[in-house]
């Protein structure tokens, strides 16, 4: 099923930006596909969204906007996210929808092979705005592919659940942020 983009307009000159840095530490191999996105959600869908015809329920309104990444090396990437990327407007004739920046995510996999595993790491908006960083650990056994088509793993924030002997079987992705100078 194809997802439908929400009705939204993008800010042509956003002003509040953060530079994100993604570093892969001891990856199990190269990654040919690396994508990043910033997620934005409407915080007041009940006041501005379009009700479903049958149920009258108002679904969540969300969008993922592409974040262009620059490859610094095979294991380091940078990109810029904008807090004010999506414009607050009256999209459905029911009131102004107020968008909020939620998180930045990076997804990567070894190749475009449909069996290749996706590794996904994210940093929440509050951490980005605080200039924080986050480490996510992934089991290398899912590289380059798992037993499931397009397997997606979100990793773990620690390796405390594994023995010391198993810790080398994991690689790390660190995402950090700092306010951008525009």
Protein Blocks (a to p, Z undefined) as FASTA:
>chain_A
ZZddddddddfbdfbdcddddddehiabdcfbdcdddddddfklmlmmccdfklopacdd
ddddddddddfblmbccddddfklpccddfkonaccddddfbdcddddfblcfkbccddd
dddfklmmnopacdddddfklpcbdfbehiacebjfbfklpcfklmmmpccddddddddd
ZZ
